[in-house]
Amino acid sequence: MQKILLFIFLTINSICIAQDLYDLETIQTIEINFTESNWDQLLDNEKAGEDGYILAQSVSINGELFDSVGVKYKGNSTYNRNQTKNPFHIELDTYKEHDYEGFKDIKLSNVAKDPSFLREVLSYQILRQYMDAPLSNFANVYVNGALIGLYSNSEAISKTFLDSHFGSKNNTFVKCNPPEGAGPQSNDFPNLVYLGEDSTNYYNAYEIKSDYGWEELINLCDSLENYTSEIENILDVDRVLWMLAFNNAVVNLDSYIGAFAQNYYLYKDDFNRFIPIVWDLNESFGRFSMTGSGNLNSTTQKQQMSYLLNENDSDFPLVQKLLSVPMYKRMYLAHFKTILLENFENDAYLTTAQALQTTINEAVEADENKLFTYNNFIDNLTTDINSGGGPGGGNTPGISNLMDGRNNYLLGLSDFTQTEPSIDNITFSSTSPIIAETITIAASITNADIAYLSYRIDEEVPFNKIEMFDDGLHNDGDANDGVFAIDFEVENAFTQYYIYAENGNAGMFSPKRAEYEFYNFTATTTNNMVGDIVINEFMTDNNSTVFDQNEEFDDWIELYNNTNAAISLDGYFLSDDADDLMQWQFPDGTNIAANEYLIVWADDDTDQTGLHANFKLSSTAESIFLTNPIEVIIDEVSYVNSTTDFSFARSPNGTGNFTTLAPTFNANNDEPTNVSETGFNNLLIKAYPNPTQNYFNLEVGTFEKEVVIYNLDGKIFYANKVTNNTLIDVSGWNAGMYLIKVNNVLRKVVVE
């Protein structure tokens, strides 16, 4: 790896780090200001009516001020017009295009059901280890200068969330909560029971958050009911199994597995599979008691709640139908056991809970509107609390009392003590695989009847599953020797994979958090050495030197191939972030010819035609990284203090150190335009008439210059050395825009 430091910082005056809205160690400060003194009444009235937003004059988040913001009360059972501390939904972009650190919706829960204050934040912290789930922490909320109290602050399941986690946001999106609220008064539950083809049968149980989706939702319900064997085509079964296992493990009954079968979302990804997203965990750890078939009235009953709750109940098809498939059931039990071992058997959850309790201790004590006492807060981490009637009333198990007992009970049951497979020593027949090469992937697997390799070659794409063998016929050694293997054709520079194995009683994943976590390996098209391809030149402040095909003067990076053979850039990456070396991948099929140059526009305009990276270059200080498909940095350059319309370039070309030069865009750095004449010649170069039909006159000044004229596809129509001026005949050219490159200055001419 070649690393060149252009300049060295000797002093650092100050570093300003933006506060993370969901930092677990920091209580956020959110201040809402209304012009009206009767703001509470206005919010109550809107909640009782259209449930829309009212205009807040401003909202401040950790000192950053936003004017004209939408605010409303949210929640069903946690909202009460007679209490001071109600839950808020702040929508920063209701009236103006505001966002804070990319977040537009702020969901603030008033902890009305939780004496510990910890349930929601702690539960999300556990869940995020196994599936995509909201970030969550705490915030002090003020209105018109008065402290309302300490709230849990959880990331909204919005289109922003969808886009950041699943790479799309406009597909079918369903909120699985009754629009009018769930409760004993209703029999409309979002349990995915098939109710026929009439969409009106589903209106009272689900809320479509996208422009369409009823037909897709009904198809999902129909498939669960009648076509379970094909369900993986339209449902991310693995994430559903994680969701069911999590809800059961932490006794989160105000969820799909409880009486109202609610508090989750479904999003249909670009591969036509519905993905479940868990929401609203304020009553986890046994705060809610209704199972759908009865109530769990004591902590002991909740400790010993069936890990297969509703397994035989047709009102819960996600449980009934999926767990009726033996492999799915074994996968579910494997996920369930992983949750227990990684969080409760080792007391990791308690360590996290104690740290959170310490963080918010003073804020809880200062919260004069909390619905429980300070002593309740201190005690409920370990001890059951009976807080009587009201919105926060009833028996609330101590979190550790519940979970220590539940963990011990479950891990003593036969389904959790069965001998399970072990998966070790995953090996590859080639340590440096090449794309299109067939390699053997093997693993030592004991106590297994069958094993599968699941793989994919792109993020978010569903995993493909192929069987591995221990039969002596698949490069696995001797038959029945405990080595399972499969021949695998490498299709892409990056492959993500995991292994699942099972016997008649238990299953095992490697890694244990699969599919959410996985292994990966990289491949390359060639074994290019460091120095074969280099960052040869780059410009970080392009004001007027050269423009792209959209006539924009953007930053650019020039690569150079030092070899006598073309090199494929499939699987290569450019980045300006040392923590994200795979920031921008070259499109498949990109090549750099022998001893030639390649330009990448660093303009964060990936929608434009051509090579446009998803980052821009700082004119102050930054690093640029070129990484090959096997995750080796093959070139790196750091710089500070660039000059407008001058580039950093290697001299000698392709091999030398970097220096500041007049730009030699897409050309040899050893033949630069004379710096003293660059700006002057920019003014002298003229093309007229423009637009033209038959010819145009090109003036280039008194020095001889290399002139190349090409169209936007890169086809060259004219190349010559010119002094003073010359007449260019375009009568045979197609209509369109052409680029005139004079040395390394660009002009455009339009042929009509």
ZILIN-V785497 format. One record per backbone hydrogen bond with DSSP energy under -1.0 kcal/mol. NH is the residue of the N-H (numbers start at 1). CO is the residue of the C=O. E is the energy in kcal/mol with one decimal. If there is no record, write none. Layout:
nh: {NH & NH}
co: {CO & CO}
e: {E & E}
This chain:
nh: {4 & 6 & 23 & 26 & 28 & 30 & 31 & 32 & 33 & 42 & 43 & 44 & 45 & 46 & 47 & 48 & 49 & 51 & 54 & 56 & 57 & 58 & 59 & 60 & 61 & 62 & 64 & 66 & 68 & 69 & 70 & 71 & 72 & 74 & 83 & 86 & 88 & 89 & 90 & 91 & 92 & 94 & 98 & 100 & 103 & 106 & 108 & 109 & 117 & 122 & 123 & 124 & 125 & 126 & 127 & 128 & 129 & 130 & 131 & 137 & 139 & 140 & 141 & 142 & 143 & 144 & 146 & 148 & 149 & 151 & 152 & 153 & 154 & 155 & 158 & 162 & 163 & 164 & 165 & 166 & 167 & 174 & 175 & 176 & 177 & 181 & 186 & 191 & 201 & 202 & 205 & 206 & 207 & 209 & 217 & 218 & 219 & 220 & 221 & 222 & 223 & 224 & 225 & 226 & 227 & 230 & 231 & 233 & 234 & 235 & 236 & 237 & 240 & 241 & 242 & 243 & 244 & 245 & 246 & 247 & 248 & 249 & 250 & 251 & 252 & 253 & 255 & 258 & 259 & 261 & 265 & 266 & 267 & 268 & 269 & 272 & 274 & 275 & 277 & 279 & 284 & 285 & 286 & 288 & 291 & 296 & 302 & 303 & 304 & 305 & 309 & 311 & 313 & 316 & 319 & 320 & 321 & 323 & 325 & 329 & 330 & 331 & 332 & 333 & 334 & 335 & 336 & 337 & 338 & 339 & 340 & 341 & 342 & 343 & 344 & 345 & 349 & 351 & 352 & 353 & 354 & 355 & 356 & 357 & 358 & 359 & 360 & 364 & 365 & 366 & 368 & 377 & 378 & 379 & 380 & 382 & 383 & 385 & 387 & 393 & 394 & 396 & 399 & 400 & 402 & 403 & 404 & 405 & 406 & 407 & 408 & 409 & 410 & 411 & 413 & 416 & 417 & 422 & 424 & 427 & 429 & 435 & 436 & 437 & 439 & 441 & 442 & 443 & 444 & 445 & 446 & 449 & 450 & 452 & 453 & 454 & 455 & 456 & 461 & 464 & 466 & 468 & 469 & 480 & 481 & 484 & 485 & 486 & 488 & 490 & 495 & 496 & 497 & 498 & 499 & 500 & 501 & 502 & 503 & 508 & 510 & 514 & 517 & 519 & 521 & 523 & 524 & 532 & 534 & 536 & 537 & 538 & 539 & 548 & 551 & 554 & 556 & 557 & 558 & 559 & 560 & 561 & 562 & 567 & 569 & 572 & 573 & 574 & 575 & 580 & 583 & 584 & 586 & 590 & 592 & 595 & 596 & 598 & 600 & 601 & 602 & 603 & 604 & 608 & 613 & 622 & 624 & 625 & 626 & 627 & 628 & 631 & 634 & 635 & 636 & 637 & 638 & 639 & 641 & 642 & 645 & 646 & 647 & 648 & 649 & 650 & 651 & 655 & 656 & 659 & 661 & 667 & 671 & 677 & 681 & 682 & 683 & 684 & 685 & 686 & 688 & 692 & 696 & 697 & 698 & 699 & 700 & 705 & 707 & 708 & 709 & 710 & 711 & 714 & 717 & 718 & 720 & 722 & 724 & 726 & 728 & 730 & 733 & 736 & 738 & 739 & 740 & 741 & 742 & 743 & 745 & 746 & 747 & 749 & 751 & 752}
co: {636 & 638 & 20 & 23 & 138 & 140 & 60 & 142 & 58 & 38 & 39 & 40 & 41 & 42 & 43 & 44 & 45 & 46 & 71 & 69 & 33 & 33 & 66 & 31 & 64 & 29 & 61 & 59 & 57 & 56 & 91 & 54 & 89 & 87 & 80 & 84 & 108 & 72 & 106 & 70 & 104 & 91 & 96 & 103 & 100 & 90 & 88 & 152 & 114 & 118 & 119 & 120 & 121 & 122 & 123 & 124 & 126 & 127 & 127 & 153 & 151 & 28 & 149 & 30 & 146 & 32 & 143 & 141 & 141 & 139 & 109 & 137 & 107 & 135 & 156 & 158 & 159 & 160 & 161 & 162 & 163 & 266 & 207 & 264 & 175 & 178 & 183 & 189 & 198 & 199 & 202 & 202 & 175 & 173 & 213 & 214 & 215 & 216 & 217 & 218 & 219 & 220 & 221 & 222 & 223 & 227 & 228 & 230 & 231 & 231 & 274 & 235 & 236 & 237 & 238 & 239 & 240 & 241 & 242 & 243 & 244 & 245 & 246 & 248 & 247 & 251 & 253 & 255 & 290 & 258 & 277 & 174 & 275 & 172 & 273 & 269 & 234 & 267 & 265 & 263 & 281 & 250 & 251 & 283 & 294 & 289 & 298 & 299 & 300 & 302 & 306 & 308 & 310 & 313 & 316 & 316 & 317 & 319 & 322 & 325 & 326 & 327 & 328 & 329 & 330 & 331 & 332 & 333 & 334 & 335 & 336 & 337 & 338 & 339 & 340 & 340 & 343 & 347 & 348 & 349 & 350 & 351 & 352 & 353 & 354 & 355 & 356 & 360 & 361 & 362 & 366 & 373 & 374 & 375 & 376 & 379 & 379 & 396 & 394 & 390 & 388 & 385 & 380 & 381 & 398 & 399 & 400 & 401 & 402 & 403 & 404 & 405 & 406 & 407 & 410 & 413 & 414 & 446 & 444 & 442 & 440 & 524 & 490 & 434 & 488 & 486 & 427 & 484 & 424 & 482 & 422 & 502 & 502 & 500 & 466 & 498 & 464 & 496 & 458 & 455 & 453 & 451 & 485 & 470 & 478 & 443 & 469 & 441 & 439 & 437 & 521 & 456 & 519 & 454 & 510 & 452 & 508 & 450 & 506 & 501 & 499 & 511 & 513 & 497 & 495 & 493 & 433 & 529 & 560 & 558 & 558 & 648 & 556 & 552 & 548 & 552 & 539 & 600 & 537 & 598 & 534 & 596 & 532 & 592 & 590 & 569 & 627 & 584 & 625 & 577 & 580 & 574 & 572 & 587 & 567 & 563 & 593 & 559 & 557 & 611 & 555 & 601 & 613 & 605 & 601 & 639 & 637 & 575 & 635 & 573 & 632 & 628 & 626 & 626 & 2 & 624 & 4 & 622 & 620 & 619 & 541 & 643 & 661 & 538 & 659 & 536 & 657 & 652 & 652 & 649 & 647 & 664 & 668 & 674 & 677 & 678 & 679 & 680 & 681 & 699 & 697 & 750 & 728 & 688 & 726 & 686 & 724 & 722 & 720 & 741 & 718 & 739 & 715 & 711 & 709 & 709 & 707 & 705 & 701 & 698 & 696 & 694 & 730 & 751 & 749 & 710 & 747 & 708 & 745 & 706 & 742 & 545 & 740 & 738 & 736 & 692}
e: {-1.2 & -1.7 & -1.7 & -1.2 & -2.5 & -2.7 & -2.8 & -3.0 & -2.8 & -2.0 & -2.4 & -2.4 & -2.8 & -2.1 & -2.3 & -2.2 & -1.1 & -3.4 & -2.7 & -3.3 & -1.3 & -1.7 & -2.6 & -3.0 & -2.3 & -3.2 & -2.0 & -2.3 & -2.0 & -1.9 & -1.9 & -2.2 & -1.7 & -1.7 & -2.1 & -1.1 & -1.7 & -2.7 & -2.8 & -3.0 & -3.0 & -1.4 & -2.3 & -2.9 & -2.3 & -3.0 & -2.8 & -2.6 & -1.1 & -3.0 & -2.3 & -2.2 & -1.8 & -1.8 & -2.8 & -2.4 & -1.5 & -2.5 & -1.3 & -2.2 & -2.4 & -3.1 & -2.5 & -2.7 & -2.5 & -3.1 & -2.1 & -3.0 & -1.3 & -3.1 & -2.0 & -3.0 & -1.9 & -3.1 & -1.6 & -2.4 & -2.5 & -2.0 & -1.9 & -3.2 & -1.1 & -3.0 & -3.1 & -2.5 & -1.5 & -2.1 & -2.3 & -1.9 & -1.7 & -2.1 & -1.5 & -1.6 & -2.1 & -3.0 & -2.5 & -2.6 & -2.1 & -1.9 & -2.2 & -2.6 & -2.4 & -2.4 & -2.0 & -3.0 & -2.2 & -1.9 & -1.8 & -1.8 & -1.5 & -1.2 & -2.8 & -1.8 & -1.8 & -2.5 & -2.0 & -2.5 & -2.9 & -2.3 & -2.7 & -2.6 & -2.0 & -2.7 & -2.3 & -1.3 & -3.2 & -1.1 & -1.7 & -1.4 & -1.9 & -1.1 & -2.6 & -2.5 & -2.1 & -2.7 & -2.6 & -1.7 & -2.6 & -2.8 & -2.2 & -1.9 & -1.5 & -2.1 & -1.8 & -1.3 & -3.0 & -2.4 & -1.7 & -2.6 & -1.8 & -1.2 & -1.3 & -2.0 & -1.4 & -1.9 & -1.1 & -2.9 & -2.1 & -2.2 & -1.7 & -2.4 & -2.1 & -2.4 & -2.9 & -2.4 & -2.1 & -2.6 & -2.7 & -2.6 & -2.0 & -2.2 & -2.1 & -2.9 & -2.6 & -1.1 & -2.1 & -2.7 & -2.7 & -1.9 & -2.1 & -2.6 & -2.6 & -1.8 & -2.4 & -2.6 & -2.1 & -2.1 & -2.0 & -2.7 & -2.1 & -1.8 & -1.1 & -1.8 & -2.1 & -2.7 & -2.7 & -1.9 & -3.3 & -2.8 & -1.7 & -1.9 & -2.1 & -3.3 & -2.0 & -2.9 & -2.9 & -2.7 & -2.5 & -1.2 & -2.5 & -2.7 & -2.0 & -2.2 & -2.9 & -2.4 & -2.0 & -1.4 & -1.1 & -1.4 & -2.8 & -2.8 & -1.8 & -1.7 & -3.0 & -2.5 & -3.0 & -2.5 & -2.3 & -2.3 & -2.6 & -2.9 & -1.7 & -2.6 & -1.6 & -3.0 & -3.0 & -2.6 & -2.5 & -2.1 & -1.1 & -3.5 & -2.6 & -2.7 & -2.6 & -2.3 & -1.2 & -2.5 & -2.3 & -1.7 & -3.8 & -2.9 & -2.2 & -2.7 & -2.7 & -2.1 & -2.4 & -2.2 & -2.5 & -2.1 & -2.4 & -2.5 & -2.2 & -1.8 & -1.1 & -3.1 & -2.2 & -2.8 & -1.6 & -2.1 & -2.1 & -2.8 & -1.5 & -2.2 & -2.3 & -2.3 & -2.1 & -1.4 & -1.6 & -2.8 & -3.6 & -3.0 & -2.0 & -2.3 & -3.4 & -2.2 & -3.3 & -2.2 & -2.6 & -2.4 & -1.7 & -1.8 & -1.1 & -1.6 & -2.2 & -1.7 & -2.4 & -1.3 & -1.6 & -1.9 & -2.7 & -2.7 & -1.6 & -1.4 & -1.1 & -1.8 & -2.4 & -1.9 & -2.7 & -2.9 & -2.7 & -2.5 & -2.5 & -1.7 & -2.1 & -1.4 & -1.8 & -2.1 & -2.5 & -2.5 & -3.3 & -2.0 & -2.8 & -2.1 & -2.4 & -2.6 & -2.6 & -2.5 & -2.1 & -1.4 & -3.0 & -2.1 & -2.5 & -1.9 & -1.3 & -1.2 & -3.2 & -1.9 & -1.0 & -1.2 & -1.8 & -2.2 & -2.1 & -2.6 & -1.8 & -4.1 & -3.0 & -2.6 & -3.7 & -3.0 & -3.3 & -2.4 & -2.8 & -2.1 & -2.0 & -1.9 & -3.3 & -1.5 & -2.4 & -3.3 & -2.2 & -2.0 & -3.0 & -2.4 & -1.9 & -2.4 & -2.8 & -3.1 & -3.7 & -3.6 & -3.1 & -2.9 & -2.3 & -1.2 & -2.2 & -2.2 & -3.0 & -3.1}
